[in-house]
Amino acid sequence: MGVSDTLDDYFGVGERDSDVGTELVAGITTFLAMSYIILVNPFILADAIQIQGYEYIEVVQMVAIGTIIASAAAIFVMAFYANRPFGLAPGMGLNVFFAYTVVLGMGVPWETALAAVFVEGIIFIVITAVGAREYVIRLFPEPVKFSVGAGIGIFLLFIGLLEMSVVVPDPDTAVTLGDLATSPAALLGLFGLFLTFVLWARGITGAIIIGIVATTVVGWLTYLTGIAGTAVLPAALVGEGGDLSFAVVTSPQYDISPLLFAFVDGLQGVDPLTFVLVVFTFFFVDFFDTAGTLIGVAQFGEFLDEDGNLPDIDQPLMADAVGTTVGAMVGTSTVTTYVESSTGVEEGGRTGLTALVVGLLFLATLVLIPLVAMIPAYASFIALVVVGIIMLEGVLDVEWDDPAWAVSAGLTITIMPLTYSIANGLAAGIITYPLIKAATGEFDDVRHGQWLMALVLVGYFYVYTSGMIG
């Protein structure tokens, strides 16, 4: 029996009307569509993770390795345990929440933020193992569940434009348009952004990764030809005197020991209320993002039963939970199933063999870690803007003619970017939902657990904003 026959038998490829060749192509397609996270996640988390004795770009390389390891671990669970063609990696939005809200915004040490990710992963494993998923899903208000994606999308869009200097802070209007006439980095960012949008609109597989690489190449060419100065180069490679240093490229940082099990130190001296809120937010977004993505992608492959459910959904959910737990151990944020998996499913991927290919390709990128240092911020943050735009489609699922839905969803979506916090947006939606429901005479439609969550969040934010904690 050859390798092809062995793979066919193990994954049941033929039983799902597929073949080994199709599965391989599907795996490559999914990898190309989601591999941008290897270039983006490290730059986001490195803004928050500061390790004494290590330069910024060295931390970037460490996080890149952690990203690859966590992704591969989750994907292999998806392949061998769940036998589904879905790819997983640290989630966009959750990494931003980790870096810019929890660590930089709330002042929580990055080790403690990793501890929150670890605890969330363990909770996810337990809930999945005991089959409590349905109860958890019913507990959260529907408008919050359906609107959280769009809120995160605007949040990502806003941060991406800020990092690309397309939008800049302004003392009078909070933010304003950047100086595009004299900022070559911002112009290159816009070039890459529109190139990526064109590729994405044309249905080109790997549009985001192509856009990031193309923008990086053009940026380096503008420097080498003398059109622009060092402002278009990665800041980590430009010294104080404007000289370039390729030390981190020729001697990349493969030692990630400063990140390994750093979450253990983060469990010491934790403020209980703040820690619980952070864990709650990680869990909420991860849980519903994964469940929603699984159902959405499953529709492409016709995996759903007659009731619109994904059979044995607890198995792919377990892959997410295990990946999140491993990710916290190696220094990265919450792992989730990627909607880009739909590209591989559309190519015919039907089994865990597709996921296995994705996982192996992630591991193969370890040899490319030195090249991460060559990418400027304006190129890597293109992904945030593009993904943010894509996530806005979630507003279509909101019942805007229902007052409780409109208020709860509207506040969830807008509070996130306005307060620079996913947690605040979720809290606004959860608090207002039962109040508006009661005001419209639908008190009986509100679950006791929903009232309890609202009251707890009101109490937390009263204490937090009064300065008694945080």
Disulfide bonds with the S-S distance in Angstrom:
none
